[in-house]
Structures are given as structure tokens and as C-alpha cells.
């Protein structure tokens, strides 16, 4: 019976895409390019798109210059809620500030144009490491903030 349940219609994806590249633009301006080795789309019971083998996203400014990247080993988009959840070794690299942020998970609320995480994180910029309890930013990663910083470590090599 357990093997039969694996093949029930609601457990199988409606569409499967391998080695995908998705481009997001607004008013003709490129905002993001996402690549994923596997995309699975489900319509029941709750419409969602699952990226089981991870995602890599590149964000661009108004002059098409890369501003940041985001990498995660797993992601899921829930269409009815305008939410994308990325988790498992999430890494954000901000090219403008030089910051690299390491998170356990991250939620993108498209309706509110914000991304956030309620779990501990670490941020690295050069020789400075900052620890924090949560993370928040607009969805273009223009204003990232570490909430409740627990400490900053700086070191000098001799």
C-alpha cells in the first residue's frame, strides 16, 4: 500500500522541467535570472512549484549590472500565497557592499516586496563577521538588515 500511495495523482507533479533558466523583468527591465536543475509544478492540493535540487538567482539594477546572488539547496513557491521559501544552505552575496549572508532559510513575500528569516544567521564582510537573530530586506536586496545583532568579530592577520 505504501508503494501505491507514492503514485497517487496529488503526489506527482503536473509538469517537470530540467535545467531551467527563468528571467523576471518589470516594464522591460531585467530584474532577476534564476537557474534550477529541476522544477516540479503541482496543482493539487495547494498549487506550488518545487525546486528540489536548489536554485541560483542573480539580481540586476536598472542598468542591468548584477547587484546580488542568492543560492539555496531547496526552494518552493506557493502560488496562492505569493510566497517563496528557500532553505538549506542559503547564501546571499551583495556585490554593492561586499557582504555575504549565510542563512538556514529565507522567505520572499512577493505581495509585500520583502524577504525575511526568523532564524539565526551570520554575515561576512572582509575581516568582519556579524551574528544575528533574524534578517529582513526589500525583495531587490537594496536594504538588507540584520535584526538583533548578537556580536561582531573582527580580526587582523599578522
Residue, then its C-alpha position, 0 to 999 in steps of 0.5 A: x500500500x505504501x508503494x501505491x500511495x507514492x503514485x497517487x495523482x496529488x503526489x506527482x507533479x503536473x509538469x517537470x522541467x530540467x535545467x531551467x533558466x527563468x528571467x523576471x523583468x518589470x516594464x522591460x527591465x531585467x530584474x532577476x535570472x534564476x537557474x534550477x536543475x529541476x522544477x516540479x509544478x503541482x496543482x493539487x492540493x495547494x498549487x506550488x512549484x518545487x525546486x528540489x535540487x536548489x536554485x541560483x538567482x542573480x539580481x540586476x539594477x536598472x542598468x542591468x549590472x548584477x547587484x546580488x546572488x542568492x543560492x539555496x539547496x531547496x526552494x518552493x513557491x506557493x502560488x496562492x500565497x505569493x510566497x517563496x521559501x528557500x532553505x538549506x544552505x542559503x547564501x546571499x552575496x551583495x556585490x554593492x557592499x561586499x557582504x555575504x549572508x549565510x542563512x538556514x532559510x529565507x522567505x520572499x513575500x512577493x505581495x509585500x516586496x520583502x524577504x525575511x528569516x526568523x532564524x539565526x544567521x551570520x554575515x561576512x564582510x572582509x575581516x568582519x563577521x556579524x551574528x544575528x537573530x533574524x534578517x529582513x530586506x526589500x525583495x531587490x536586496x537594496x536594504x538588507x538588515x540584520x535584526x538583533x545583532x548578537x556580536x561582531x568579530x573582527x580580526x587582523x592577520x599578522 
